[in-house]
Amino acid sequence: MRHSTFLSLMLFFTFTSGLAEDWPQFRGPGGEGHSSEKDLPLIWSETENIAWKAAIPGLGWSSPVIHGEQIWLTAALDGGSLRALSLHRDTGKLFQGIEVFKNEDLGPIHSKNSHASPTPIIEKNRVYVHFGAYGTAALSTDGKILWTAELRYNHRHGPAGSPVLFEELLIISCDGTDVQFVVALEKETGKVRWKSNRHGPMAYSTPLILRGNGAEQLISTGGNRVLAYDPRNGKELWWSDYDGYSLVPRPVFGHGLLFICSGFNNPSLFAIRPEGKGDVTRTHVEWSLSRGVPLTPSPLIVGDELYIVSDSGVATSLDARTGKPHWQSRLGGNFSASPVYADGRIYFLNEEGETTVIAPGKEFKKLAANQLPGRTLASMAVSGKAIYLRTDTHLYRIQKR
């Protein structure tokens, strides 16, 4: 009996220790750039610590999402074919390329954008893809299109913000030049459950779900205002105003504070207590920062510190509670991808294929700088002791070899 029990426990721990953490949405399991994976590579190059390299048809700046053995991302091909692509996590083999929508007149996009920039979100046997006003869809992970929906708004520079899941709802911020709203679709049918209109300039952000104290909040940053909604019905809970538009960074939360960036033209960072009712602009902003604030990369919280990197490559470490700066360093290059924290390190990926790896802390400590060829605007994903990095032509699985 003792021998069999011991053997069963050994098999259990061997099996569970080998399980990979999924990366189901933009910025990972919690949506804030954290992974619990260990034993990740510190250094890599085109010839070192590359498990596989897979060519990706078309162009898209959506980040890869991972569930089990499947990787999903999106791409736009010539002729206006908008596709959902799936690859095998262990081999990189492309085994599905599903045309979800086709539109031969997709219109102009910003030079830092693509027609397939929103990141998919995956759960169990379903993946949800969003191409802005071009269409939104649910697919089974074996490639069947389950439903499609059209959300009408003019995003002008192309689609960008990614969807989030809450209970039975798929929620998306849709802030165009013509109309601005947040909408919740029933994830089983694609039908609108609720829609909350708002007013302000265009924006391209991804909402964040806050959970705690027996209540949930949907945090959505729009032009000139961040709003908190009840995710079940779209009711506005509170809001805080600022001066900004075309904002991209996803909010993060820690130490009882919500951290948001205000967008163009002069970005500011605000630390807000996410509570109260109605307008909390004058009552709940704990501190703000106007130097070195990103227009595109999202902030990252590690321990007591908040990390940001500006689009021009200046990284800053701040005390998250007070906003007091610890250090500031120029990393080099231009930045769009959001940083990732994994295996005790912070990974900053610039647009030119270089990843700067640092140790978190109150002093700047650079650990490595790793170069791959190609343009890199999509944020990294982490799963199965590996980093997944998308360039304009390929997806890499980076792993100790």
Protein Blocks (a to p, Z undefined) as FASTA:
>chain_A
ZZmmmmmmmmmmmmmmmpccddfbghijnonopafbehiafbdcfkgopabdcddehjdf
bdcddehjbccdddddehhiacdddddfklopafbdcdfbdcfbgopadfkbcfblbccd
dehjbccddehjnopcdddfeopafbdcdddddehnopfbdcddehjbccdddddfkbgc
dddddfknopafbdcddedddddddcdddeeehiacdddddehiacdddfknopafbdcd
dddehifbdcddeehiacddebjfbdcddddddedehjfklmmcmbdcfehiafkbccdd
ehjbccdddfkopacdddfknopafbdcdebpadfbdcddeehiacdddfkopacddded
jbdcdfbdcddedddfbdcddeehiacdddfkbccddddZZ
